[in-house]
């Protein structure tokens, strides 16, 4: 049962930290907890190579289980890492955000297609440069311009983004 916000108002705004989740394999968790390395991200993802996270624990669990299913060996186990990020630290990074992912969100889909076809930059003014952080919906069928409803992704691409993550609090939660 849900109650209207007038009964239980949200907490007072305090520029609180952001809680992010990363679904992975248990075998990779110790290395990630020691040091996030954005350069290890695979190419041809929605926002290009980088370290991907989400704002929802449920989605990170799904990603971890998907990684287990992709493994050929039977001894892989899922893991979820939580990283608590300072809004102030995040605000200092160059960020690109997409709010909409419906089929007529041409800016989002042109960016996804550009990155999915192996781009080595985010087509910034100077060559071979990325936005530090990109946030937006998760494509479901990117060639057909379809997203997963109620799923998000936040990707980190640069040494500055990597440093911010590595200075943040990281916890293995599952």
N, C-alpha and C positions, 0 to 999 in steps of 0.2 A: 504494500500500500504506500502510495506517495502522498506527501503532504505539500500544500502550497508553500512557497518560499516565505510568505508572511507569518506562517506558524514557526518554521525553522529557517531563519534567514541565513544566508551564506556568511562565512567568516568575513571579518572586516578586511578590506584590501590593505595589504602591507608590502606589496611588491615581492611576495613570497617566491621561493625557489620553485623551479619546474622539475617535476619528476618524470624521467624518461625511462623506457625499457628497451632492451635489446635481446631478442631471442636468438639462441645459438646452440651449439653442441657443448655438452659438459666438458669434452676434451679441450675445447678452445677457451673456456671460461677463465682459467688461471692466467693465461697470457693477456686476455682483455682486461682483467682486473688489475694486472700489473701495468699494462700500457696499451691504450687504444692506439691503433695504427691505421690511419685513414687510407694510406697507400695500399693496403691489402684488399681494399674493396674491389669487387668484380666490376668489369666494364659492362656496358649495355644494360644498365638499370634505369629506372625512371628518371633519376636526376644525375646519372653518370656514376663513375666509381667513387666510393666513399664509405663511411661508416653510417649505417642506417639504424634509426630508432623509431619508437612510437610513443604516444602519450598514454596508451592503454595497455594494461597488463594482459588482458585477454588476447589482444592481437600479438603481443610478443610471444605468448605461449603458443599460439598457432604457428608463428614463424619458426619457433624452435622445433615443434613437432614436424613441420614440413622439412626442415633440415635433416632430422632423423630419418624421415621417409626417403630422402634422396641418397642416403648412405647405402652402399652395397654390403657393408659388414653389419652384422646383427647386434654388435655391442655398443652402438651409439645411443646416447641418452640426451634428452633436451635439457637446456639450462636457460634461465632468464637472469639478466643482469640489470640492476636498477642504477641509474646515474642521476644524481641530484645536481641540477645545474642552476647557478645563480643567474637571475634575469639580467642583472647588471653586466655580468661577463658576457652573456649572450648578446646583449644590446650593443656591445662594442664590436661585434663581428658584422661583416657585410652579409646581409640576409636577403634572400629572394623567397617570397611567400605567394602561394597560389591558394585561393579560397575555394574556388569553384573547379569542378572537374566534369561538368556536364558536357554533352557532345558539342555544344557551341562555344566552349571556353577555348577559343583558338590559341590564346597565348600559352595556356597550360599544355595543350596537345602538341603544339609545334615544338615546345621545349622538350617534352617527353620523347617525341619522335627523334629530335636532334640527338638527345642523349642515348636513346636506345640503339641508334645506328652507329654507336661507338665514338661519339665526340670526345675529344681530349681537352675540352675547355667548355665553358658555359657561354661562349661567344661574347665575352666581355670586351671592352675597348682595346685592351692590349692582348696579344696572342698568348695562348696556353695559360689562361687564368680562369679560376673558378670563383664562384661565390663561396664564402666560407661555409654557409649554411643554406639549405633549401628546404622549405616546408610545403606540404600540400597533400592532396588526396593520393590514394594508391590506385594505380591503373590495374584493371582486371584483364581486359582485352585491349591492349594499347593500340593495336592496328584498327580496331573498331571504335575507338574513343569511348570506352566504358570503364567506369571506376567501381571499386568496392564501396558500398555505402557504409558510412560510419567507420571508416578506417583512415588513418593518417600516417604520414612518414615524415621524419625530419632527418636530413642527411648532412653529414659533416665531411668537408672536402679538402681542407687546407691545413698546413702546419699550425696556423693560428687556432683553428677549430679543434685540432687534435690536442694542442696544449691546454685549451680551456677544458676539454673533457678530462684530460689527465690530472688537472688540478681540482676537479670535482670529486665529490664523494661517490664511490662505486661500491655496490654490494651485490653479492650473489644471493638471489632470493629464492631460486628454485633450481 
